[in-house]
C-alpha cells in the first residue's frame, strides 16, 4: 500500500445517489462520489452534484475545495455562502440549512 495517493476521478469507481426525497427542496439533484479514503472516521474524495436543493444537517466537520460550478449554502438564519471554483471552506458540526446547486458543482471533500 502506498502512503501517498493522488486524488483523481479516473482511478476511482464512482457511486451515484440522490438525496433523501424528504430533504429535497426543489429539483432532482444527482450526486456522484469518488471515495478515495474511508477509514477511522475520516472520509475524503471528490463529489459532484447536478442542480437542485436539499436540506443539510452537519454532524461532522467537512473541508471542501470547489473545482467547478456554483452552489449556495443558506443557513437556518438566512445567511448565504456562495461557493464557486477556487473557493475552500470548512463546514462545522451543527450547521443546518439548504445546499443549493445552481450549476453542476465538483468539490474535493475531507470529512471527519
Buried (B, 14 or more C-beta within 10 A) or exposed (E): EEEEEEBEBEEBEBEEEBBEEEBBBEBEBBBBBBBBEEEEEEBBBBBBBBBBBBBBEBEEEBBBBBEEBBBBBBEEEEEEBEBBBEBEBEBEEEBEBBBBBBEBBBBBBBBE
